[in-house]
Amino acid sequence: MSYRVRAINVGALLWSCRLWLLYALAYLWRRLLFRTTFIAITGSVGKTTAKECMATILSTQFSTASTLNNQNDRYGVPRTMLRVRPWHRFAVIEMGTDGPGLIKRSAQLVSPHVAIVLTVVRSHTKVFSSLEEIAAEKSSLLDAVLPSGLAILNADDSRVRLMASSRRCQVKTFGLSAGQDLWADEVSSAWPETLTFRVHTRSEVEWVRTKLVGRHWTNSVLAGIAGALTCGVSLKAAAAAVANVEPFPARMQPIKLPNGATMIRDELNGSYDTWQAAVKVLGDSQAARRVLVMSDVSDWHKKSMKARDRNKELGRIASRVAEVAIFVGEHAHHAVKAAVAAGMHPDSVDGFTDLLKAAEHLKSELRHGDLVLLRGRATDHLSRICFAQFGEIGCWKTHCGKTIVCDHCDELSPGFDLQVIKKGAGSERISASIG
């Protein structure tokens, strides 16, 4: 036992040294990149899409570096820094957190010229006990901005709006109400239509048409545009560039299935707030049948609620937004009973503890014109249900400690070209809806 403890301690020490070295190298490299303008983005939800929007806009006119995928953690931020080169005019860096102090640490490393804060909602509730603690963590990004820098804040979020007080730097705001530095109206997104809105500055107006699914992405797009405007891009050019931004994998990402149904993948972030946005999209959609496939929800708004009671509530909500529901997990039967009790036909609701059986049942159930919302937590790895609709895959583990989507895992071993599915499936449907 003592040898095992010793080995664990040595392993932890080596990882700590490796992380310290990574930060030290990134810190020194950052100080040499004096010609690059650094833009940092944080928020409980929506920051990856905001980063993608801004990086896409800036890259149309400037040499731009940005966070790869959503590598925004304690390892991802310094690695992103080391990928920036002296010839990059701009660097857009996404910052996440899994505990108090991480954003402050990342912000001190990056020393951003522009800092953007999107939202404060329930996330990482095992380490943050209140929204006020989450807000304090997010606001620490702004403390690293020099007086000559700029803070761009989401005025629709009351906690983010309060971050404007006592700032040494200039502050600009965006949101859905007139009077902000950048604001939107005429917002529309009901499937099969994608997100469109009209964007206003104090002197200009442009229509924005995107490939994103759901009204809840509006502030992420606004944040991307707001950041690009401060870097010298025109509103017209920014609106045109945003139209090319694809939905991020497993975050409200439409995929056309072989049987003619469409699946909206949303199995990466399982938080309650993103769950609300996703089921609203399903409930507002127009489709032959609306199908909900889900496991469970994290960061639940009622902390003391037991898993069985939480699943009962999920079942009741499913009955209001879907004609067919498939629940996955050890408490799935509670959701099934609640959905039937709320009015769903018993033949239209099923529960599975086995992911493979759930995937096979879905494949036999779906038909042309159905719209499926695939919703779960990253740890549940529901991505395999999606990929199983295309052919054989190599992994049906019951338990997996990885927190990445299956797209990036070698164990998936699909018997088909995964890249073709990710790049091509669903894009025809999206393009048609905004044309």
C-alpha positions as CSV (number, residue, x, y, z in Angstrom):
1,M,0.0,0.0,0.0
2,S,2.8,2.4,0.9
3,Y,4.5,1.8,-2.4
4,R,1.3,2.5,-4.3
5,V,0.8,5.8,-2.4
6,R,4.4,6.7,-3.1
7,A,3.9,6.0,-6.8
8,I,0.7,8.1,-6.9
9,N,2.5,11.0,-5.2
10,V,5.4,10.8,-7.6
11,G,3.0,10.8,-10.5
12,A,1.2,13.8,-9.2
13,L,4.5,15.6,-8.6
14,L,5.6,14.9,-12.2
15,W,2.3,16.3,-13.6
16,S,2.6,19.3,-11.4
17,C,6.1,20.0,-12.7
18,R,5.0,19.5,-16.3
19,L,2.2,22.0,-15.8
20,W,4.5,24.5,-14.1
21,L,7.0,24.2,-17.0
22,L,4.2,24.6,-19.5
23,Y,3.0,27.8,-17.9
24,A,6.5,29.1,-17.6
25,L,7.2,28.6,-21.3
26,A,3.9,30.1,-22.2
27,Y,4.4,33.1,-19.9
28,L,7.8,33.9,-21.5
29,W,6.5,33.4,-25.0
30,R,3.6,35.7,-24.4
31,R,6.0,38.5,-23.4
32,L,7.7,38.2,-26.8
33,L,4.4,38.5,-28.7
34,F,4.2,42.3,-28.3
35,R,2.7,42.8,-31.8
36,T,-0.2,40.5,-31.3
37,T,-3.5,41.7,-29.9
38,F,-4.9,39.2,-27.5
39,I,-8.7,38.7,-27.0
40,A,-9.9,36.5,-24.2
41,I,-13.4,35.1,-23.9
42,T,-15.1,33.5,-20.9
43,G,-18.6,32.7,-19.7
44,S,-20.5,29.8,-18.3
45,V,-22.0,28.9,-21.7
46,G,-21.5,30.0,-25.3
47,K,-17.9,30.9,-25.2
48,T,-16.7,28.3,-27.7
49,T,-19.2,29.5,-30.3
50,A,-18.3,33.2,-29.6
51,K,-14.7,32.3,-30.1
52,E,-15.4,30.5,-33.3
53,C,-17.4,33.5,-34.6
54,M,-14.7,36.0,-33.8
55,A,-11.9,33.9,-35.1
56,T,-13.7,33.3,-38.3
57,I,-14.5,37.0,-38.8
58,L,-10.9,38.2,-38.0
59,S,-9.3,35.5,-40.2
60,T,-11.0,36.9,-43.3
61,Q,-8.8,40.0,-43.0
62,F,-6.0,39.3,-40.6
63,S,-3.6,36.5,-39.6
64,T,-5.4,35.1,-36.6
65,A,-4.7,32.3,-34.0
66,S,-7.4,30.9,-31.8
67,T,-8.1,28.1,-29.3
68,L,-8.2,24.7,-30.9
69,N,-11.7,23.2,-30.5
70,N,-12.7,24.0,-26.8
71,Q,-9.3,23.5,-25.2
72,N,-9.9,26.1,-22.5
73,D,-8.7,24.5,-19.4
74,R,-5.5,24.7,-17.3
75,Y,-3.6,22.9,-20.1
76,G,-5.4,24.3,-23.1
77,V,-4.8,28.0,-22.4
78,P,-0.9,27.8,-22.2
79,R,-0.8,25.4,-25.2
80,T,-2.9,27.8,-27.2
81,M,-0.4,30.6,-26.2
82,L,2.5,28.5,-27.5
83,R,0.8,28.0,-30.8
84,V,0.6,31.8,-31.4
85,R,3.3,33.1,-33.8
86,P,4.8,36.6,-34.1
87,W,3.1,37.1,-37.4
88,H,-0.4,36.6,-36.0
89,R,-2.1,40.0,-35.8
90,F,-4.8,38.6,-33.4
91,A,-5.1,35.7,-31.0
92,V,-8.6,34.7,-29.7
93,I,-8.3,32.6,-26.6
94,E,-11.2,30.9,-24.8
95,M,-11.0,30.5,-21.0
96,G,-12.9,28.0,-18.9
97,T,-12.7,26.9,-15.3
98,D,-13.2,23.9,-13.1
99,G,-12.4,25.5,-9.8
100,P,-11.8,28.9,-8.1
101,G,-8.7,30.8,-9.3
102,L,-8.2,29.2,-12.7
103,I,-9.5,32.0,-14.8
104,K,-7.4,34.5,-12.8
105,R,-4.3,32.4,-13.5
106,S,-5.1,32.1,-17.2
107,A,-5.8,35.8,-17.5
108,Q,-2.5,36.7,-15.9
109,L,-0.8,34.5,-18.4
110,V,-2.6,35.9,-21.4
111,S,-2.7,39.6,-20.3
112,P,-5.5,40.3,-22.8
113,H,-6.0,43.6,-24.6
114,V,-9.7,42.8,-24.9
115,A,-11.8,40.7,-22.5
116,I,-15.3,39.4,-23.2
117,V,-17.7,38.0,-20.6
118,L,-20.8,36.2,-21.8
119,T,-22.8,34.6,-19.0
120,V,-23.1,33.5,-15.4
121,V,-25.2,30.4,-15.0
122,R,-25.1,27.2,-13.1
123,S,-22.0,25.2,-14.0
124,H,-19.4,23.2,-12.1
125,T,-21.7,23.3,-9.1
126,K,-19.7,20.8,-7.2
127,V,-16.9,23.4,-6.8
128,F,-18.9,26.6,-7.0
129,S,-21.7,26.8,-4.4
130,S,-23.5,29.9,-5.8
131,L,-23.9,32.1,-8.9
132,E,-22.1,34.8,-7.0
133,E,-19.0,32.6,-6.7
134,I,-19.2,31.8,-10.4
135,A,-19.6,35.5,-11.2
136,A,-16.5,36.3,-9.2
137,E,-14.5,33.7,-11.0
138,K,-15.6,35.0,-14.4
139,S,-15.0,38.7,-13.5
140,S,-11.3,37.9,-12.6
141,L,-10.6,38.0,-16.3
142,L,-11.4,41.7,-16.4
143,D,-8.9,42.4,-13.6
144,A,-6.1,41.4,-16.0
145,V,-7.0,44.0,-18.6
146,L,-4.8,47.1,-18.6
147,P,-6.4,50.6,-18.4
148,S,-5.8,51.0,-22.1
149,G,-7.7,47.8,-22.8
150,L,-11.4,47.0,-23.4
151,A,-14.0,44.9,-21.6
152,I,-17.0,43.7,-23.6
153,L,-19.9,42.6,-21.5
154,N,-23.2,40.9,-22.0
155,A,-25.8,43.5,-20.8
156,D,-28.6,40.9,-20.8
157,D,-27.0,39.0,-17.9
158,S,-27.4,41.1,-14.7
159,R,-24.4,39.6,-13.0
160,V,-22.2,40.3,-16.0
161,R,-23.6,43.8,-16.4
162,L,-22.5,44.6,-12.8
163,M,-18.9,43.7,-13.7
164,A,-18.7,47.1,-15.5
165,S,-18.4,49.0,-12.2
166,S,-15.0,50.0,-10.9
167,R,-13.3,49.0,-14.2
168,R,-10.1,50.9,-15.1
169,C,-10.5,50.1,-18.8
170,Q,-13.1,51.1,-21.3
171,V,-16.3,49.1,-21.2
172,K,-18.7,48.2,-24.1
173,T,-21.9,46.2,-24.0
174,F,-24.0,44.0,-26.2
175,G,-27.4,42.4,-25.9
176,L,-31.0,42.2,-27.0
177,S,-32.1,45.7,-25.8
178,A,-31.7,49.0,-27.6
179,G,-29.1,51.3,-26.2
180,Q,-26.2,48.9,-26.0
181,D,-23.1,49.5,-28.1
182,L,-24.2,46.5,-30.1
183,W,-27.7,45.0,-30.0
184,A,-30.0,42.7,-31.9
185,D,-33.7,42.5,-32.7
186,E,-35.9,40.5,-35.0
187,V,-34.4,37.3,-33.7
188,S,-35.7,34.2,-35.3
189,S,-34.8,30.5,-35.1
190,A,-37.4,27.7,-35.4
191,W,-36.2,24.5,-37.1
192,P,-35.8,24.0,-40.0
193,E,-34.9,27.7,-40.0
194,T,-31.5,28.6,-38.4
195,L,-30.7,31.7,-36.4
196,T,-31.1,35.0,-38.0
197,F,-31.4,38.5,-36.5
198,R,-30.8,42.2,-37.2
199,V,-27.8,43.7,-35.6
200,H,-27.4,47.4,-34.7
201,T,-24.5,49.6,-33.8
202,R,-25.1,53.3,-32.9
203,S,-24.8,54.1,-36.6
204,E,-25.3,51.0,-38.7
205,V,-27.7,48.1,-39.2
206,E,-27.1,44.7,-40.9
207,W,-28.9,41.4,-41.1
208,V,-27.1,38.4,-39.8
209,R,-27.8,34.9,-41.1
210,T,-26.1,32.0,-39.4
211,K,-26.0,28.2,-39.6
212,L,-26.6,27.9,-35.8
213,V,-29.7,26.2,-34.4
214,G,-31.5,28.1,-31.6
215,R,-32.1,31.6,-30.4
216,H,-29.8,31.1,-27.4
217,W,-26.7,31.5,-29.6
218,T,-27.6,35.2,-30.3
219,N,-25.4,36.6,-27.6
220,S,-22.5,34.4,-28.6
221,V,-22.7,35.7,-32.2
222,L,-23.0,39.3,-30.9
223,A,-19.9,38.8,-28.7
224,G,-18.0,37.6,-31.7
225,I,-19.1,40.5,-33.8
226,A,-18.5,43.1,-31.0
227,G,-14.9,41.8,-30.6
228,A,-14.2,41.9,-34.3
229,L,-15.6,45.5,-34.6
230,T,-13.1,46.7,-32.0
231,C,-10.3,45.1,-34.1
232,G,-11.2,47.2,-37.2
233,V,-13.6,44.9,-39.1
234,S,-16.7,46.6,-40.6
235,L,-20.2,45.5,-39.5
236,K,-21.0,44.4,-43.0
237,A,-17.9,42.2,-43.3
238,A,-18.5,40.7,-39.8
239,A,-22.1,39.8,-40.7
240,A,-21.0,38.2,-43.9
241,A,-18.2,36.1,-42.3
242,V,-20.5,34.8,-39.5
243,A,-22.7,33.1,-42.1
244,N,-19.8,30.6,-42.6
245,V,-19.5,29.5,-39.0
246,E,-20.5,25.9,-38.6
247,P,-22.2,24.6,-35.4
248,F,-19.6,23.2,-33.0
249,P,-19.6,19.4,-32.8
250,A,-22.1,18.0,-30.2
251,R,-23.4,21.5,-29.4
252,M,-26.7,21.8,-31.3
253,Q,-25.1,20.3,-34.4
254,P,-27.5,19.0,-37.0
255,I,-26.6,15.7,-38.6
256,K,-28.5,14.2,-41.5
257,L,-29.0,10.5,-40.8
258,P,-29.1,7.8,-43.6
259,N,-32.8,7.1,-43.0
260,G,-33.8,10.7,-43.8
261,A,-34.2,11.9,-40.2
262,T,-32.1,14.8,-38.8
263,M,-30.4,14.5,-35.4
264,I,-29.3,17.6,-33.5
265,R,-26.3,16.5,-31.4
266,D,-26.2,18.3,-28.0
267,E,-24.4,15.7,-25.9
268,L,-21.3,17.6,-24.9
269,N,-22.5,20.0,-22.2
270,G,-25.1,18.5,-19.9
271,S,-25.8,21.5,-17.7
272,Y,-29.4,22.3,-16.8
273,D,-29.3,25.8,-18.4
274,T,-28.2,24.4,-21.8
275,W,-30.8,21.6,-21.4
276,Q,-33.5,24.3,-21.2
277,A,-32.3,26.0,-24.4
278,A,-32.1,22.6,-26.2
279,V,-35.6,21.4,-25.3
280,K,-37.0,24.8,-26.3
281,V,-35.5,24.3,-29.8
282,L,-37.1,20.9,-30.0
283,G,-40.5,22.1,-28.7
284,D,-40.6,25.0,-31.2
285,S,-39.5,23.0,-34.2
286,Q,-41.5,21.9,-37.2
287,A,-40.9,18.2,-38.1
288,A,-42.9,15.1,-38.9
289,R,-42.1,13.9,-35.4
290,R,-40.1,15.3,-32.6
291,V,-37.9,12.7,-30.9
292,L,-36.0,13.2,-27.6
293,V,-33.1,10.9,-26.8
294,M,-31.4,11.7,-23.5
295,S,-29.5,10.4,-20.5
296,D,-29.4,12.9,-17.6
297,V,-28.7,16.5,-16.7
298,S,-25.8,18.0,-14.6
299,D,-25.8,21.2,-12.5
300,W,-29.5,20.7,-11.7
301,H,-31.3,23.8,-10.5
302,K,-32.6,21.9,-7.4
303,K,-29.5,20.6,-5.7
304,S,-31.2,18.4,-3.2
305,M,-33.4,16.6,-5.7
306,K,-32.7,12.9,-6.0
307,A,-31.8,11.3,-9.4
308,R,-35.1,9.4,-9.6
309,D,-37.1,12.6,-9.0
310,R,-35.0,14.5,-11.4
311,N,-35.6,11.9,-14.1
312,K,-39.4,12.1,-13.3
313,E,-39.2,15.8,-14.1
314,L,-37.3,15.1,-17.3
315,G,-40.0,12.7,-18.3
316,R,-42.7,15.3,-17.7
317,I,-40.9,17.9,-19.8
318,A,-40.3,15.4,-22.6
319,S,-44.1,14.9,-22.8
320,R,-44.5,18.6,-23.6
321,V,-41.8,18.8,-26.4
322,A,-41.7,15.4,-28.1
323,E,-43.9,12.8,-29.7
324,V,-41.3,10.1,-29.1
325,A,-38.8,9.8,-26.2
326,I,-36.0,7.4,-25.4
327,F,-34.3,7.6,-22.0
328,V,-30.9,6.1,-21.2
329,G,-29.4,5.3,-17.8
330,E,-30.1,3.5,-14.5
331,H,-32.9,5.9,-13.7
332,A,-34.5,5.8,-17.2
333,H,-37.6,3.9,-16.0
334,H,-38.6,6.8,-13.7
335,A,-38.5,9.2,-16.7
336,V,-40.6,6.7,-18.8
337,K,-43.3,6.3,-16.1
338,A,-43.5,10.1,-15.7
339,A,-43.7,10.8,-19.4
340,V,-46.6,8.2,-19.8
341,A,-48.3,9.6,-16.7
342,A,-48.1,13.1,-18.3
343,G,-49.9,11.9,-21.5
344,M,-47.3,10.3,-23.8
345,H,-48.5,7.1,-25.5
346,P,-46.7,4.1,-23.8
347,D,-45.6,2.8,-27.2
348,S,-43.8,6.1,-27.9
349,V,-41.6,6.0,-24.7
350,D,-38.8,3.6,-23.9
351,G,-36.0,3.4,-21.4
352,F,-32.6,1.6,-21.6
353,T,-29.7,1.0,-19.3
354,D,-27.7,-0.4,-22.3
355,L,-26.5,2.2,-24.8
356,L,-26.2,-0.3,-27.6
357,K,-29.8,-1.4,-27.2
358,A,-30.9,2.2,-27.2
359,A,-29.0,2.9,-30.4
360,E,-30.5,-0.2,-32.1
361,H,-34.0,0.7,-31.0
362,L,-33.6,4.3,-32.3
363,K,-32.4,3.0,-35.7
364,S,-35.6,0.8,-36.0
365,E,-37.8,3.6,-34.7
366,L,-36.7,6.6,-36.9
367,R,-38.2,7.5,-40.2
368,H,-37.8,10.2,-42.8
369,G,-38.7,13.7,-41.6
370,D,-38.1,13.0,-37.9
371,L,-36.1,15.5,-35.9
372,V,-34.1,14.0,-33.0
373,L,-32.5,15.9,-30.2
374,L,-29.6,13.8,-28.7
375,R,-29.0,15.3,-25.3
376,G,-26.7,14.1,-22.5
377,R,-23.7,14.7,-20.4
378,A,-20.1,14.3,-21.7
379,T,-19.5,11.5,-19.3
380,D,-22.4,9.5,-20.8
381,H,-20.9,9.4,-24.3
382,L,-24.2,9.4,-26.1
383,S,-22.3,10.3,-29.3
384,R,-22.1,6.6,-30.0
385,I,-25.9,6.5,-30.5
386,C,-25.5,9.0,-33.3
387,F,-22.6,7.2,-35.0
388,A,-24.3,3.8,-34.7
389,Q,-27.0,5.1,-37.1
390,F,-24.3,5.1,-39.8
391,G,-22.7,1.7,-39.2
392,E,-20.6,-0.4,-36.9
393,I,-18.5,1.3,-34.2
394,G,-15.9,-0.3,-32.0
395,C,-16.7,0.9,-28.5
396,W,-19.7,0.2,-26.3
397,K,-18.1,0.6,-22.9
398,T,-20.5,0.8,-20.0
399,H,-18.2,3.1,-18.1
400,C,-15.6,5.5,-19.5
401,G,-13.5,8.0,-17.6
402,K,-12.9,10.2,-20.6
403,T,-14.7,13.6,-20.8
404,I,-14.1,14.1,-24.6
405,V,-16.7,13.5,-27.2
406,C,-16.4,10.2,-29.0
407,D,-15.4,12.0,-32.2
408,H,-11.9,12.5,-30.8
409,C,-11.4,9.0,-29.4
410,D,-9.4,6.3,-31.1
411,E,-11.5,3.6,-29.4
412,L,-14.6,4.6,-31.5
413,S,-13.1,2.8,-34.5
414,P,-16.0,3.4,-36.9
415,G,-16.5,1.2,-39.9
416,F,-17.2,4.3,-42.1
417,D,-15.6,7.7,-42.8
418,L,-16.3,9.8,-39.8
419,Q,-14.9,12.9,-41.3
420,V,-17.4,12.8,-44.2
421,I,-20.3,12.6,-41.7
422,K,-19.0,15.5,-39.6
423,K,-18.2,17.8,-42.5
424,G,-21.0,17.0,-44.8
425,A,-24.0,15.6,-43.1
426,G,-26.7,18.2,-42.3
427,S,-25.0,21.1,-44.1
428,E,-27.3,20.8,-47.1
429,R,-30.4,21.1,-44.8
430,I,-28.9,24.1,-43.0
431,S,-27.9,25.9,-46.2
432,A,-31.4,25.5,-47.6
433,S,-33.0,26.9,-44.5
434,I,-31.1,30.2,-44.7
435,G,-30.9,30.6,-48.5
